[in-house]
């Protein structure tokens, strides 16, 4: 019993690495509610994953995001999700929980969102941002399907 508790404690304190998130790699596409949203993630190399996302509505670009998953310090430690939306400076969300094909990144000091969650189920990648804004809790969700690079939504 003590061995199991010690192992569980050790697993909780192990840093989350980019290699653990390799299941996010690939090209992901969502064609819902008249929007085309694509998200692309590189495979982990040298402790780093690079990402890019585009949102089109009516064939026009409405949002783009440059992102990376990288260690929070040059010496290693937990990775963070660094996201810059529409050319803004990137905001860091530190990995708080990663197990199997699910990861939760958090930044309690950010206005919105405070959490970024990714979860993969087969060829579906679900993403969610959530947190408190104004006087209530809010969230936005995306459900992507794995696709060939640069696949577009049907018109």
C-alpha positions, 0 to 999 in steps of 0.5 A: 500500500505504501509503495503504491502511494509513493509511486502515485506521489512521484508520478504527480510531481514528474514534469510534463514533457512535450514527448508526452503530448506527441498524440497532439501532432498532426493536422486537425480540421473542424467544419462546424457552424459555417467556420473552417478551423484548422490546427496543426501541431508538429511532432515533439523535437528537442522538447518543443512542439510548434503549432498554428491555427487558422479560423475562416468564416465565409472564406475570410480569415477571422483569427490566427494563432501561433503557439508552441509547447515548450519547457518553462525554463531552459533547464527543463521542468513542466512544459507550457502552452504559449499562445499568441492570438492575432499577432499578440505577444504569447501568453503562457499556460503551464501544464498542470495535468497530463495523462494518456491523451488529455492535458490541462494547461493553466494560467490563473492570472490571465483574464480569459481563458485561465485553462486550455484543455486538449483531449484526443479520442481516436481521430478526434481532437477536442480542445476547450478554453475555459475560465471566469470572465466578467461575472460568470464562468465561460468556455469555448469548445472545438472538435477537430478531425484528423485530416491530410495536411491543408485539407479544406472544409467542403464549400 
